[in-house]
Amino acid sequence: MIELILDIAKSLKLMVVAEGVENGDQLEFLKGHGCEMVQGYYFSKPVPAEDFEKLAFGEK
């Protein structure tokens, strides 16, 4: 199902964000099938915007 969704999105020139990535195997599968944007607990638990800025851009 995921492969089909990614293929359809690619043919329609749509950007896909895969949500809920929790481990390296899932990440590698998605990358291997052309999904370039992912999010999930594999990278970080949900955080408030202020904390995200610190994580993403360093301490201010």
N, CA, C, O and CB atoms as a CASP TS submission, in Angstrom:
PFRMAT TS
TARGET T0000
AUTHOR 0000-0000-0000
METHOD Language model
MODEL 1
PARENT N/A
ATOM      1  N   MET     1       0.826  -1.182   0.000  1.00  0.00           N
ATOM      2  CA  MET     1       0.000   0.000   0.000  1.00  0.00           C
ATOM      3  C   MET     1       0.879   1.258   0.000  1.00  0.00           C
ATOM      4  O   MET     1       0.612   2.207  -0.737  1.00  0.00           O
ATOM      5  CB  MET     1      -0.944  -0.009   1.211  1.00  0.00           C
ATOM      6  N   ILE     2       1.908   1.257   0.816  1.00  0.00           N
ATOM      7  CA  ILE     2       2.788   2.426   0.895  1.00  0.00           C
ATOM      8  C   ILE     2       3.474   2.669  -0.446  1.00  0.00           C
ATOM      9  O   ILE     2       3.573   3.807  -0.905  1.00  0.00           O
ATOM     10  CB  ILE     2       3.841   2.241   2.009  1.00  0.00           C
ATOM     11  N   GLU     3       3.944   1.599  -1.065  1.00  0.00           N
ATOM     12  CA  GLU     3       4.600   1.740  -2.367  1.00  0.00           C
ATOM     13  C   GLU     3       3.643   2.345  -3.383  1.00  0.00           C
ATOM     14  O   GLU     3       4.043   3.204  -4.169  1.00  0.00           O
ATOM     15  CB  GLU     3       5.116   0.378  -2.866  1.00  0.00           C
ATOM     16  N   LEU     4       2.391   1.914  -3.382  1.00  0.00           N
ATOM     17  CA  LEU     4       1.393   2.434  -4.306  1.00  0.00           C
ATOM     18  C   LEU     4       1.150   3.919  -4.063  1.00  0.00           C
ATOM     19  O   LEU     4       1.099   4.704  -5.010  1.00  0.00           O
ATOM     20  CB  LEU     4       0.084   1.655  -4.171  1.00  0.00           C
ATOM     21  N   ILE     5       1.001   4.303  -2.812  1.00  0.00           N
ATOM     22  CA  ILE     5       0.786   5.713  -2.473  1.00  0.00           C
ATOM     23  C   ILE     5       1.962   6.555  -2.942  1.00  0.00           C
ATOM     24  O   ILE     5       1.768   7.621  -3.526  1.00  0.00           O
ATOM     25  CB  ILE     5       0.579   5.885  -0.954  1.00  0.00           C
ATOM     26  N   LEU     6       3.171   6.091  -2.694  1.00  0.00           N
ATOM     27  CA  LEU     6       4.345   6.843  -3.124  1.00  0.00           C
ATOM     28  C   LEU     6       4.425   6.936  -4.641  1.00  0.00           C
ATOM     29  O   LEU     6       4.793   7.983  -5.173  1.00  0.00           O
ATOM     30  CB  LEU     6       5.609   6.202  -2.577  1.00  0.00           C
ATOM     31  N   ASP     7       4.088   5.862  -5.347  1.00  0.00           N
ATOM     32  CA  ASP     7       4.096   5.882  -6.812  1.00  0.00           C
ATOM     33  C   ASP     7       3.064   6.863  -7.365  1.00  0.00           C
ATOM     34  O   ASP     7       3.353   7.615  -8.296  1.00  0.00           O
ATOM     35  CB  ASP     7       3.828   4.479  -7.362  1.00  0.00           C
ATOM     36  N   ILE     8       1.859   6.853  -6.791  1.00  0.00           N
ATOM     37  CA  ILE     8       0.815   7.779  -7.238  1.00  0.00           C
ATOM     38  C   ILE     8       1.236   9.220  -6.982  1.00  0.00           C
ATOM     39  O   ILE     8       1.100  10.077  -7.856  1.00  0.00           O
ATOM     40  CB  ILE     8      -0.518   7.481  -6.527  1.00  0.00           C
ATOM     41  N   ALA     9       1.746   9.483  -5.788  1.00  0.00           N
ATOM     42  CA  ALA     9       2.184  10.839  -5.455  1.00  0.00           C
ATOM     43  C   ALA     9       3.278  11.298  -6.399  1.00  0.00           C
ATOM     44  O   ALA     9       3.271  12.445  -6.845  1.00  0.00           O
ATOM     45  CB  ALA     9       2.677  10.908  -4.010  1.00  0.00           C
ATOM     46  N   LYS    10       4.212  10.421  -6.706  1.00  0.00           N
ATOM     47  CA  LYS    10       5.306  10.773  -7.609  1.00  0.00           C
ATOM     48  C   LYS    10       4.765  11.097  -9.003  1.00  0.00           C
ATOM     49  O   LYS    10       5.198  12.067  -9.624  1.00  0.00           O
ATOM     50  CB  LYS    10       6.336   9.626  -7.685  1.00  0.00           C
ATOM     51  N   SER    11       3.826  10.293  -9.494  1.00  0.00           N
ATOM     52  CA  SER    11       3.274  10.538 -10.832  1.00  0.00           C
ATOM     53  C   SER    11       2.482  11.843 -10.879  1.00  0.00           C
ATOM     54  O   SER    11       2.385  12.471 -11.933  1.00  0.00           O
ATOM     55  CB  SER    11       2.377   9.370 -11.260  1.00  0.00           C
ATOM     56  N   LEU    12       1.919  12.253  -9.750  1.00  0.00           N
ATOM     57  CA  LEU    12       1.184  13.516  -9.669  1.00  0.00           C
ATOM     58  C   LEU    12       2.067  14.684  -9.242  1.00  0.00           C
ATOM     59  O   LEU    12       1.592  15.808  -9.074  1.00  0.00           O
ATOM     60  CB  LEU    12       0.030  13.377  -8.705  1.00  0.00           C
ATOM     61  N   LYS    13       3.364  14.402  -9.067  1.00  0.00           N
ATOM     62  CA  LYS    13       4.333  15.412  -8.636  1.00  0.00           C
ATOM     63  C   LYS    13       3.935  16.064  -7.308  1.00  0.00           C
ATOM     64  O   LYS    13       4.035  17.278  -7.135  1.00  0.00           O
ATOM     65  CB  LYS    13       4.481  16.482  -9.711  1.00  0.00           C
ATOM     66  N   LEU    14       3.480  15.214  -6.375  1.00  0.00           N
ATOM     67  CA  LEU    14       3.107  15.660  -5.037  1.00  0.00           C
ATOM     68  C   LEU    14       4.207  15.328  -4.044  1.00  0.00           C
ATOM     69  O   LEU    14       4.914  14.332  -4.193  1.00  0.00           O
ATOM     70  CB  LEU    14       1.783  15.020  -4.601  1.00  0.00           C
ATOM     71  N   MET    15       4.343  16.169  -3.034  1.00  0.00           N
ATOM     72  CA  MET    15       5.280  15.907  -1.958  1.00  0.00           C
ATOM     73  C   MET    15       4.584  15.043  -0.910  1.00  0.00           C
ATOM     74  O   MET    15       3.433  15.291  -0.552  1.00  0.00           O
ATOM     75  CB  MET    15       5.807  17.233  -1.336  1.00  0.00           C
ATOM     76  N   VAL    16       5.283  14.042  -0.431  1.00  0.00           N
ATOM     77  CA  VAL    16       4.732  13.142   0.576  1.00  0.00           C
ATOM     78  C   VAL    16       5.538  13.279   1.858  1.00  0.00           C
ATOM     79  O   VAL    16       6.768  13.298   1.828  1.00  0.00           O
ATOM     80  CB  VAL    16       4.736  11.672   0.077  1.00  0.00           C
ATOM     81  N   VAL    17       4.842  13.373   2.981  1.00  0.00           N
ATOM     82  CA  VAL    17       5.478  13.335   4.298  1.00  0.00           C
ATOM     83  C   VAL    17       4.959  12.091   4.997  1.00  0.00           C
ATOM     84  O   VAL    17       3.766  11.988   5.283  1.00  0.00           O
ATOM     85  CB  VAL    17       5.180  14.643   5.141  1.00  0.00           C
ATOM     86  N   ALA    18       5.839  11.154   5.272  1.00  0.00           N
ATOM     87  CA  ALA    18       5.460   9.947   5.996  1.00  0.00           C
ATOM     88  C   ALA    18       5.515  10.241   7.491  1.00  0.00           C
ATOM     89  O   ALA    18       6.544  10.675   8.009  1.00  0.00           O
ATOM     90  CB  ALA    18       6.390   8.750   5.626  1.00  0.00           C
ATOM     91  N   GLU    19       4.420  10.004   8.167  1.00  0.00           N
ATOM     92  CA  GLU    19       4.348  10.242   9.601  1.00  0.00           C
ATOM     93  C   GLU    19       4.426   8.925  10.354  1.00  0.00           C
ATOM     94  O   GLU    19       4.069   7.871   9.827  1.00  0.00           O
ATOM     95  CB  GLU    19       3.061  10.993   9.964  1.00  0.00           C
ATOM     96  N   GLY    20       4.891   8.996  11.579  1.00  0.00           N
ATOM     97  CA  GLY    20       4.892   7.829  12.442  1.00  0.00           C
ATOM     98  C   GLY    20       6.102   6.924  12.293  1.00  0.00           C
ATOM     99  O   GLY    20       6.044   5.751  12.660  1.00  0.00           O
ATOM    100  N   VAL    21       7.198   7.452  11.761  1.00  0.00           N
ATOM    101  CA  VAL    21       8.411   6.641  11.615  1.00  0.00           C
ATOM    102  C   VAL    21       9.002   6.411  13.002  1.00  0.00           C
ATOM    103  O   VAL    21       9.334   7.359  13.713  1.00  0.00           O
ATOM    104  CB  VAL    21       9.456   7.336  10.666  1.00  0.00           C
ATOM    105  N   GLU    22       9.127   5.142  13.375  1.00  0.00           N
ATOM    106  CA  GLU    22       9.565   4.810  14.728  1.00  0.00           C
ATOM    107  C   GLU    22      10.873   4.047  14.796  1.00  0.00           C
ATOM    108  O   GLU    22      11.428   3.873  15.881  1.00  0.00           O
ATOM    109  CB  GLU    22       8.517   4.020  15.402  1.00  0.00           C
ATOM    110  N   ASN    23      11.385   3.581  13.641  1.00  0.00           N
ATOM    111  CA  ASN    23      12.652   2.849  13.695  1.00  0.00           C
ATOM    112  C   ASN    23      13.405   2.952  12.369  1.00  0.00           C
ATOM    113  O   ASN    23      12.861   3.398  11.359  1.00  0.00           O
ATOM    114  CB  ASN    23      12.403   1.374  14.046  1.00  0.00           C
ATOM    115  N   GLY    24      14.639   2.537  12.399  1.00  0.00           N
ATOM    116  CA  GLY    24      15.508   2.639  11.239  1.00  0.00           C
ATOM    117  C   GLY    24      15.043   1.816  10.052  1.00  0.00           C
ATOM    118  O   GLY    24      15.231   2.225   8.907  1.00  0.00           O
ATOM    119  N   ASP    25      14.440   0.663  10.306  1.00  0.00           N
ATOM    120  CA  ASP    25      13.932  -0.168   9.209  1.00  0.00           C
ATOM    121  C   ASP    25      12.834   0.554   8.433  1.00  0.00           C
ATOM    122  O   ASP    25      12.804   0.511   7.203  1.00  0.00           O
ATOM    123  CB  ASP    25      13.400  -1.503   9.751  1.00  0.00           C
ATOM    124  N   GLN    26      11.938   1.212   9.153  1.00  0.00           N
ATOM    125  CA  GLN    26      10.875   1.968   8.493  1.00  0.00           C
ATOM    126  C   GLN    26      11.474   3.111   7.680  1.00  0.00           C
ATOM    127  O   GLN    26      11.066   3.354   6.544  1.00  0.00           O
ATOM    128  CB  GLN    26       9.867   2.514   9.529  1.00  0.00           C
ATOM    129  N   LEU    27      12.440   3.806   8.264  1.00  0.00           N
ATOM    130  CA  LEU    27      13.088   4.911   7.562  1.00  0.00           C
ATOM    131  C   LEU    27      13.764   4.433   6.286  1.00  0.00           C
ATOM    132  O   LEU    27      13.602   5.050   5.234  1.00  0.00           O
ATOM    133  CB  LEU    27      14.108   5.591   8.468  1.00  0.00           C
ATOM    134  N   GLU    28      14.510   3.354   6.363  1.00  0.00           N
ATOM    135  CA  GLU    28      15.204   2.827   5.191  1.00  0.00           C
ATOM    136  C   GLU    28      14.230   2.368   4.112  1.00  0.00           C
ATOM    137  O   GLU    28      14.478   2.574   2.924  1.00  0.00           O
ATOM    138  CB  GLU    28      16.108   1.674   5.593  1.00  0.00           C
ATOM    139  N   PHE    29      13.120   1.747   4.518  1.00  0.00           N
ATOM    140  CA  PHE    29      12.102   1.335   3.555  1.00  0.00           C
ATOM    141  C   PHE    29      11.571   2.542   2.802  1.00  0.00           C
ATOM    142  O   PHE    29      11.493   2.535   1.574  1.00  0.00           O
ATOM    143  CB  PHE    29      10.953   0.597   4.259  1.00  0.00           C
ATOM    144  N   LEU    30      11.205   3.579   3.548  1.00  0.00           N
ATOM    145  CA  LEU    30      10.642   4.777   2.928  1.00  0.00           C
ATOM    146  C   LEU    30      11.655   5.456   2.007  1.00  0.00           C
ATOM    147  O   LEU    30      11.322   5.839   0.886  1.00  0.00           O
ATOM    148  CB  LEU    30      10.171   5.758   4.002  1.00  0.00           C
ATOM    149  N   LYS    31      12.882   5.603   2.482  1.00  0.00           N
ATOM    150  CA  LYS    31      13.918   6.213   1.648  1.00  0.00           C
ATOM    151  C   LYS    31      14.155   5.395   0.381  1.00  0.00           C
ATOM    152  O   LYS    31      14.339   5.953  -0.701  1.00  0.00           O
ATOM    153  CB  LYS    31      15.226   6.353   2.437  1.00  0.00           C
ATOM    154  N   GLY    32      14.150   4.080   0.523  1.00  0.00           N
ATOM    155  CA  GLY    32      14.367   3.195  -0.605  1.00  0.00           C
ATOM    156  C   GLY    32      13.263   3.239  -1.645  1.00  0.00           C
ATOM    157  O   GLY    32      13.449   2.823  -2.789  1.00  0.00           O
ATOM    158  N   HIS    33      12.111   3.751  -1.232  1.00  0.00           N
ATOM    159  CA  HIS    33      10.982   3.859  -2.159  1.00  0.00           C
ATOM    160  C   HIS    33      10.704   5.307  -2.546  1.00  0.00           C
ATOM    161  O   HIS    33       9.624   5.628  -3.043  1.00  0.00           O
ATOM    162  CB  HIS    33       9.734   3.243  -1.541  1.00  0.00           C
ATOM    163  N   GLY    34      11.680   6.176  -2.317  1.00  0.00           N
ATOM    164  CA  GLY    34      11.587   7.547  -2.814  1.00  0.00           C
ATOM    165  C   GLY    34      10.897   8.546  -1.919  1.00  0.00           C
ATOM    166  O   GLY    34      10.637   9.670  -2.347  1.00  0.00           O
ATOM    167  N   CYS    35      10.591   8.176  -0.688  1.00  0.00           N
ATOM    168  CA  CYS    35       9.985   9.132   0.233  1.00  0.00           C
ATOM    169  C   CYS    35      11.099   9.952   0.876  1.00  0.00           C
ATOM    170  O   CYS    35      11.971   9.413   1.557  1.00  0.00           O
ATOM    171  CB  CYS    35       9.119   8.407   1.319  1.00  0.00           C
ATOM    172  N   GLU    36      11.055  11.253   0.649  1.00  0.00           N
ATOM    173  CA  GLU    36      12.145  12.113   1.101  1.00  0.00           C
ATOM    174  C   GLU    36      11.857  12.868   2.389  1.00  0.00           C
ATOM    175  O   GLU    36      12.778  13.410   3.001  1.00  0.00           O
ATOM    176  CB  GLU    36      12.473  13.087   0.037  1.00  0.00           C
ATOM    177  N   MET    37      10.602  12.913   2.812  1.00  0.00           N
ATOM    178  CA  MET    37      10.263  13.649   4.029  1.00  0.00           C
ATOM    179  C   MET    37       9.548  12.712   5.000  1.00  0.00           C
ATOM    180  O   MET    37       8.557  12.070   4.652  1.00  0.00           O
ATOM    181  CB  MET    37       9.376  14.890   3.703  1.00  0.00           C
ATOM    182  N   VAL    38      10.069  12.649   6.217  1.00  0.00           N
ATOM    183  CA  VAL    38       9.500  11.767   7.234  1.00  0.00           C
ATOM    184  C   VAL    38       9.507  12.466   8.584  1.00  0.00           C
ATOM    185  O   VAL    38      10.269  13.405   8.813  1.00  0.00           O
ATOM    186  CB  VAL    38      10.280  10.436   7.309  1.00  0.00           C
ATOM    187  N   GLN    39       8.653  11.995   9.463  1.00  0.00           N
ATOM    188  CA  GLN    39       8.670  12.482  10.839  1.00  0.00           C
ATOM    189  C   GLN    39       8.195  11.365  11.742  1.00  0.00           C
ATOM    190  O   GLN    39       7.519  10.436  11.300  1.00  0.00           O
ATOM    191  CB  GLN    39       7.784  13.753  11.008  1.00  0.00           C
ATOM    192  N   GLY    40       8.550  11.462  13.001  1.00  0.00           N
ATOM    193  CA  GLY    40       8.107  10.459  13.956  1.00  0.00           C
ATOM    194  C   GLY    40       9.028  10.356  15.148  1.00  0.00           C
ATOM    195  O   GLY    40      10.018  11.079  15.254  1.00  0.00           O
ATOM    196  N   TYR    41       8.689   9.447  16.046  1.00  0.00           N
ATOM    197  CA  TYR    41       9.434   9.262  17.287  1.00  0.00           C
ATOM    198  C   TYR    41      10.876   8.810  17.060  1.00  0.00           C
ATOM    199  O   TYR    41      11.715   8.932  17.953  1.00  0.00           O
ATOM    200  CB  TYR    41       8.726   8.260  18.156  1.00  0.00           C
ATOM    201  N   TYR    42      11.162   8.292  15.873  1.00  0.00           N
ATOM    202  CA  TYR    42      12.543   7.899  15.575  1.00  0.00           C
ATOM    203  C   TYR    42      13.475   9.106  15.707  1.00  0.00           C
ATOM    204  O   TYR    42      14.642   8.961  16.071  1.00  0.00           O
ATOM    205  CB  TYR    42      12.643   7.292  14.150  1.00  0.00           C
ATOM    206  N   PHE    43      12.955  10.279  15.410  1.00  0.00           N
ATOM    207  CA  PHE    43      13.754  11.500  15.450  1.00  0.00           C
ATOM    208  C   PHE    43      13.557  12.276  16.741  1.00  0.00           C
ATOM    209  O   PHE    43      14.523  12.774  17.320  1.00  0.00           O
ATOM    210  CB  PHE    43      13.414  12.380  14.272  1.00  0.00           C
ATOM    211  N   SER    44      12.308  12.384  17.198  1.00  0.00           N
ATOM    212  CA  SER    44      12.023  13.153  18.407  1.00  0.00           C
ATOM    213  C   SER    44      10.574  12.939  18.825  1.00  0.00           C
ATOM    214  O   SER    44       9.698  12.723  17.987  1.00  0.00           O
ATOM    215  CB  SER    44      12.307  14.657  18.182  1.00  0.00           C
ATOM    216  N   LYS    45      10.337  13.001  20.110  1.00  0.00           N
ATOM    217  CA  LYS    45       8.954  13.039  20.586  1.00  0.00           C
ATOM    218  C   LYS    45       8.396  14.423  20.253  1.00  0.00           C
ATOM    219  O   LYS    45       9.172  15.340  19.986  1.00  0.00           O
ATOM    220  CB  LYS    45       8.861  12.734  22.139  1.00  0.00           C
ATOM    221  N   PRO    46       7.072  14.599  20.261  1.00  0.00           N
ATOM    222  CA  PRO    46       6.518  15.934  20.020  1.00  0.00           C
ATOM    223  C   PRO    46       7.040  16.928  21.056  1.00  0.00           C
ATOM    224  O   PRO    46       7.126  16.616  22.244  1.00  0.00           O
ATOM    225  CB  PRO    46       4.975  15.893  20.051  1.00  0.00           C
ATOM    226  N   VAL    47       7.382  18.111  20.596  1.00  0.00           N
ATOM    227  CA  VAL    47       7.902  19.154  21.490  1.00  0.00           C
ATOM    228  C   VAL    47       7.219  20.485  21.164  1.00  0.00           C
ATOM    229  O   VAL    47       6.779  20.694  20.033  1.00  0.00           O
ATOM    230  CB  VAL    47       9.457  19.284  21.356  1.00  0.00           C
ATOM    231  N   PRO    48       7.129  21.381  22.144  1.00  0.00           N
ATOM    232  CA  PRO    48       6.590  22.720  21.886  1.00  0.00           C
ATOM    233  C   PRO    48       7.455  23.462  20.860  1.00  0.00           C
ATOM    234  O   PRO    48       8.634  23.149  20.694  1.00  0.00           O
ATOM    235  CB  PRO    48       6.504  23.532  23.201  1.00  0.00           C
ATOM    236  N   ALA    49       6.872  24.430  20.185  1.00  0.00           N
ATOM    237  CA  ALA    49       7.569  25.173  19.127  1.00  0.00           C
ATOM    238  C   ALA    49       8.892  25.769  19.618  1.00  0.00           C
ATOM    239  O   ALA    49       9.895  25.734  18.906  1.00  0.00           O
ATOM    240  CB  ALA    49       6.670  26.288  18.592  1.00  0.00           C
ATOM    241  N   GLU    50       8.888  26.310  20.827  1.00  0.00           N
ATOM    242  CA  GLU    50      10.110  26.935  21.348  1.00  0.00           C
ATOM    243  C   GLU    50      11.235  25.899  21.474  1.00  0.00           C
ATOM    244  O   GLU    50      12.388  26.179  21.148  1.00  0.00           O
ATOM    245  CB  GLU    50       9.836  27.598  22.724  1.00  0.00           C
ATOM    246  N   ASP    51      10.886  24.720  21.946  1.00  0.00           N
ATOM    247  CA  ASP    51      11.886  23.660  22.094  1.00  0.00           C
ATOM    248  C   ASP    51      12.353  23.157  20.735  1.00  0.00           C
ATOM    249  O   ASP    51      13.522  22.811  20.567  1.00  0.00           O
ATOM    250  CB  ASP    51      11.320  22.499  22.917  1.00  0.00           C
ATOM    251  N   PHE    52      11.433  23.114  19.756  1.00  0.00           N
ATOM    252  CA  PHE    52      11.808  22.681  18.416  1.00  0.00           C
ATOM    253  C   PHE    52      12.849  23.622  17.826  1.00  0.00           C
ATOM    254  O   PHE    52      13.820  23.174  17.216  1.00  0.00           O
ATOM    255  CB  PHE    52      10.575  22.610  17.506  1.00  0.00           C
ATOM    256  N   GLU    53      12.649  24.921  18.004  1.00  0.00           N
ATOM    257  CA  GLU    53      13.607  25.887  17.488  1.00  0.00           C
ATOM    258  C   GLU    53      14.995  25.645  18.074  1.00  0.00           C
ATOM    259  O   GLU    53      15.997  25.738  17.364  1.00  0.00           O
ATOM    260  CB  GLU    53      13.144  27.312  17.796  1.00  0.00           C
ATOM    261  N   LYS    54      15.054  25.336  19.358  1.00  0.00           N
ATOM    262  CA  LYS    54      16.344  25.052  19.991  1.00  0.00           C
ATOM    263  C   LYS    54      16.969  23.793  19.418  1.00  0.00           C
ATOM    264  O   LYS    54      18.175  23.751  19.171  1.00  0.00           O
ATOM    265  CB  LYS    54      16.180  24.910  21.503  1.00  0.00           C
ATOM    266  N   LEU    55      16.145  22.751  19.203  1.00  0.00           N
ATOM    267  CA  LEU    55      16.650  21.503  18.632  1.00  0.00           C
ATOM    268  C   LEU    55      17.134  21.695  17.203  1.00  0.00           C
ATOM    269  O   LEU    55      18.197  21.203  16.825  1.00  0.00           O
ATOM    270  CB  LEU    55      15.572  20.431  18.672  1.00  0.00           C
ATOM    271  N   ALA    56      16.350  22.411  16.419  1.00  0.00           N
ATOM    272  CA  ALA    56      16.628  22.551  14.994  1.00  0.00           C
ATOM    273  C   ALA    56      17.735  23.554  14.700  1.00  0.00           C
ATOM    274  O   ALA    56      18.552  23.341  13.804  1.00  0.00           O
ATOM    275  CB  ALA    56      15.379  22.958  14.272  1.00  0.00           C
ATOM    276  N   PHE    57      17.760  24.655  15.461  1.00  0.00           N
ATOM    277  CA  PHE    57      18.662  25.760  15.121  1.00  0.00           C
ATOM    278  C   PHE    57      19.705  26.061  16.190  1.00  0.00           C
ATOM    279  O   PHE    57      20.500  26.990  16.046  1.00  0.00           O
ATOM    280  CB  PHE    57      17.862  26.993  14.863  1.00  0.00           C
ATOM    281  N   GLY    58      19.701  25.290  17.237  1.00  0.00           N
ATOM    282  CA  GLY    58      20.673  25.516  18.316  1.00  0.00           C
ATOM    283  C   GLY    58      20.137  26.505  19.338  1.00  0.00           C
ATOM    284  O   GLY    58      19.162  27.217  19.097  1.00  0.00           O
ATOM    285  N   GLU    59      20.793  26.526  20.463  1.00  0.00           N
ATOM    286  CA  GLU    59      20.399  27.409  21.578  1.00  0.00           C
ATOM    287  C   GLU    59      20.575  28.857  21.173  1.00  0.00           C
ATOM    288  O   GLU    59      21.578  29.211  20.554  1.00  0.00           O
ATOM    289  CB  GLU    59      21.230  27.106  22.853  1.00  0.00           C
ATOM    290  N   LYS    60      19.606  29.704  21.516  1.00  0.00           N
ATOM    291  CA  LYS    60      19.694  31.156  21.230  1.00  0.00           C
ATOM    292  C   LYS    60      19.950  31.914  22.498  1.00  0.00           C
ATOM    293  O   LYS    60      20.057  33.141  22.474  1.00  0.00           O
ATOM    294  CB  LYS    60      18.406  31.679  20.560  1.00  0.00           C
TER
END
